[in-house]
Amino acid sequence: MENKKKFVLEQKWIVLIIVILLYGFFSIVSKEFHKTSTMVMMLDSTYYVLLMAIGVTFPLITGGVDLSIGTGMVCYALTGGYLVKFLGLPSWVGMLVAVLFGLIVGIWNGCLVSILGLPPFLATLCSCMITRGLGSMMAHNFAVPWPGVKEPGGWFHRIFKYTIGSGRKASNYPVGVLVLAVVIIIMIFVLNHTRIGRYTIAIGSNKEATRLSGVNVKIYHIAAYTISGLFAGLASVAYAAAVPTIQPGTGAGLELDAIGGAIVGGVSAAGGYGSVEGTLIGVFVIQLLKTGLPFIGLEANWQQIITGLVLIGAVIVDVLKQRKAALAGD
Amino acid sequence: MKKKVVSVLLSAAMVASLLAGCGSSGGSSAASSSAPAASEAAPAASEAAPASEAAPASEAASTEAAAAGAHAGDDDKLTGTEFEGLKANEAYNFAVVVKSFQSTYWQAAIKGMDMAAGELGVTYDAQGPNSESDIADQVNMLNSAITGGPAGIGLAACDTTSVLDSLQDAKDANVPVVCFDTGVADAPDGSVVATVATDNTQAGEVAAEHMYEAVKDVIASAEGQVRIGEVNQDATALNIQQRGLGFINKMIELVKADGKTVAVTGNEFYVNAAEGADGDESSADVIIEVAVPAQTTVELCTTEASTILSKEDCIAIFGSNQTSAEGLLAANSNLNLLGSDAAGGDVIGVGFDAGSVIKGAIADGTMYGAVTQSPLMMGYYMIYALTKAANGDSVTDLPTDGYWYNAENMNDAEIAPNLYD
């Protein structure tokens, strides 16, 4: 057990060094990348990927996965946005509905996996399709713009980015960093110091042993997926703040940024270990690549290839880690 | 343990409420102080859309009346086209299958059809699936329309390959089909008598012409190199390729006409397909930089737009469809460079299509202007083409124009109906 923990720690720090190196490299090659505005722009899209990634860390640690978070996030953003933009409800109602919607889909996924015993990959793939269709239906196939930052009800943008001044003199402050810092501290605590977190890890390490030791595995299994759904709901608010118009039928593929980030950050693809702070660092690798590669003038196709290669690297580290653990007779 | 949890949750709740408090008070003050009347109008207009959705029939009827009033005796839409002076030999009844009724884009097309039908004394029955991705539903509608034996069918295909069998059936049943909005390239010979769709090359040229008008003094007086950006959603879809190249080639032509050199950089496809660039990247007076994201999402278009906008020498940028134009605006929300005063140092942003975000940005001057397609004119010409085909005459393909719109003309009767939310 001690051995494993140490190794997770190691991967985390290696990845942190990679983040710093990547940032340094992109900054040297492109002076535009080095601008504060680029950093703020990268943070805009990091918030929702990071929120999804923190959530999906829990099912991943149980040895499962949640593929419904990408389309789910868009579905919740469409639903909430429709209420705000077309039915004239206040923004907080839309946000609340979006978050609760995510929570419900999370519970649904948990029940499919835990009670009906469906493989997580299949169960959440189905939810991915369902949320994709449901999102378009909820928004009546309209592309949904949430209120803009200057429009009435646009205050939620300021959770993530505070703009002072207007026009060319405006400056933006990424206050979302503070909000996310609080969320991350809470979730580090939840994962390491609460029953939900510790049983999530226990389920991933050895589900049967956990059940035999008297833990209600089903409930905690559902809880892991519920957290994932809840965070997809929270991510939908960050998504609405970052993207001008939410398009129905989109979102597929966004889950891969989040899952990829978590894996790069040291969450085991086979379950059993991982950390919220590791996920945080891993997400930054993905986001740096996504933002930095265009800035150094790399063609679109290469961006995807390089991101894929980085993921393979992370998975290889994970596989080696397991082999080492197996050899150690752990 | 439990106490710890409770205390953490409580403190989290407190922080959350603090932030929420700040947020909402900031929001209300900003709402009361800022926002010119025009940008207020945009959300109001978009709110009205679903309400009118509820009663499409009554809306169509009322706009028909309004359009008839506005265009009584106004034949300039037909001047110079093959439809000038066209009369229907009979009171034909056509079937029209659109991609869906949900977006206001298609509502605008219906308005155009109503205008044409009113002028010609023909009628049509329009149907469409619930969404543009309900391909099978649309094929069913097309098949039942053919069975009904109309004088002709107007079709905007959701999926250009799924309708091929039905088009063969239509041909066998001697029902002429006019495609509008979207052409069907592989249609069986003789089944589609004409296609009415946007001339994307021309639409890209319109964007270049208006952008050049705004920045030509800046280019003329520039001491060093200046950069004009273009964000294209992809390098594979024909309409985006045509638009992107229409813009690039026109811009090259205009810049060269004023005695400056120009180079095209960035995406390989567009660089190779561009015509007439004479400069070298290091020495040209004007650089046209073309960016294409890895996927067609607003997020990635935003990053691509940022890479160009962040460069000090960028003076203007074009987003060639709604997604990439919104990407420009999202990038600008961090960079705050776009505006309408090129001489004063603003970067000129030009968009494509509409949607409430782009309309709002144009109304408040953030975006200089945009090019809209004309679903209204496509619907209008489609009915004319069907009538001519039903008369037994041959019809040719009819490209429709892209129209420039900006803060001044966006509420005009000719433009406003095309600007969907």
Boltz contact constraints between the chains, C-beta under 6 A:
constraints:
  - contact:
      token1: [A, 32]
      token2: [B, 310]
      max_distance: 6.0
  - contact:
      token1: [A, 32]
      token2: [B, 311]
      max_distance: 6.0
  - contact:
      token1: [A, 35]
      token2: [B, 310]
      max_distance: 6.0
  - contact:
      token1: [A, 37]
      token2: [B, 334]
      max_distance: 6.0
  - contact:
      token1: [A, 37]
      token2: [B, 335]
      max_distance: 6.0
  - contact:
      token1: [A, 40]
      token2: [B, 334]
      max_distance: 6.0
  - contact:
      token1: [A, 41]
      token2: [B, 306]
      max_distance: 6.0
  - contact:
      token1: [A, 41]
      token2: [B, 334]
      max_distance: 6.0
  - contact:
      token1: [A, 45]
      token2: [B, 299]
      max_distance: 6.0
  - contact:
      token1: [A, 86]
      token2: [B, 50]
      max_distance: 6.0
  - contact:
      token1: [A, 141]
      token2: [B, 102]
      max_distance: 6.0
  - contact:
      token1: [A, 141]
      token2: [B, 131]
      max_distance: 6.0
  - contact:
      token1: [A, 145]
      token2: [B, 356]
      max_distance: 6.0
  - contact:
      token1: [A, 145]
      token2: [B, 357]
      max_distance: 6.0
  - contact:
      token1: [A, 150]
      token2: [B, 34]
      max_distance: 6.0
  - contact:
      token1: [A, 150]
      token2: [B, 35]
      max_distance: 6.0
  - contact:
      token1: [A, 151]
      token2: [B, 43]
      max_distance: 6.0
  - contact:
      token1: [A, 152]
      token2: [B, 31]
      max_distance: 6.0
  - contact:
      token1: [A, 155]
      token2: [B, 23]
      max_distance: 6.0
  - contact:
      token1: [A, 155]
      token2: [B, 24]
      max_distance: 6.0
  - contact:
      token1: [A, 155]
      token2: [B, 27]
      max_distance: 6.0
  - contact:
      token1: [A, 158]
      token2: [B, 23]
      max_distance: 6.0
  - contact:
      token1: [A, 158]
      token2: [B, 26]
      max_distance: 6.0
  - contact:
      token1: [A, 159]
      token2: [B, 23]
      max_distance: 6.0
  - contact:
      token1: [A, 168]
      token2: [B, 336]
      max_distance: 6.0
  - contact:
      token1: [A, 170]
      token2: [B, 336]
      max_distance: 6.0
  - contact:
      token1: [A, 172]
      token2: [B, 334]
      max_distance: 6.0
  - contact:
      token1: [A, 182]
      token2: [B, 15]
      max_distance: 6.0
  - contact:
      token1: [A, 186]
      token2: [B, 12]
      max_distance: 6.0
  - contact:
      token1: [A, 189]
      token2: [B, 8]
      max_distance: 6.0
  - contact:
      token1: [A, 243]
      token2: [B, 298]
      max_distance: 6.0
  - contact:
      token1: [A, 244]
      token2: [B, 326]
      max_distance: 6.0
  - contact:
      token1: [A, 244]
      token2: [B, 329]
      max_distance: 6.0
  - contact:
      token1: [A, 244]
      token2: [B, 330]
      max_distance: 6.0
  - contact:
      token1: [A, 244]
      token2: [B, 357]
      max_distance: 6.0
  - contact:
      token1: [A, 245]
      token2: [B, 326]
      max_distance: 6.0
  - contact:
      token1: [A, 245]
      token2: [B, 355]
      max_distance: 6.0
  - contact:
      token1: [A, 245]
      token2: [B, 357]
      max_distance: 6.0
  - contact:
      token1: [A, 291]
      token2: [B, 303]
      max_distance: 6.0
  - contact:
      token1: [A, 294]
      token2: [B, 303]
      max_distance: 6.0
  - contact:
      token1: [A, 294]
      token2: [B, 304]
      max_distance: 6.0
  - contact:
      token1: [A, 294]
      token2: [B, 307]
      max_distance: 6.0
  - contact:
      token1: [A, 295]
      token2: [B, 307]
      max_distance: 6.0
  - contact:
      token1: [A, 300]
      token2: [B, 292]
      max_distance: 6.0
  - contact:
      token1: [A, 300]
      token2: [B, 293]
      max_distance: 6.0
  - contact:
      token1: [A, 300]
      token2: [B, 294]
      max_distance: 6.0
  - contact:
      token1: [A, 303]
      token2: [B, 294]
      max_distance: 6.0
  - contact:
      token1: [A, 304]
      token2: [B, 294]
      max_distance: 6.0
